[in-house]
């Protein structure tokens, strides 16, 4: 089995946007961490998949940032996993 990697796609302030290398069979998504809290967003369409610690205001802010960088995140996802656009 291959080694797990977590390619960082973007950093904005204290936020890190990344995905896990072992998740190619899930729909395109992005993880975001700040300190010890994390969330996962689907990318097409942008929607919250999971939240472990962000408050509603943070989630709204994150969703706006992800929408602003949606194309970049989708290109990184498809480039890494070699999958077709959905």
PyMOL commands that set and color helices and strands:
alter all, ss='L'
color gray80, all
select helices_A, chain A and resi 56-68+70-81
alter helices_A, ss='H'
color red, helices_A
select strands_A, chain A and resi 8-12+15-18+29-34+37-43+46-52
alter strands_A, ss='S'
color yellow, strands_A
deselect
rebuild
show_as cartoon
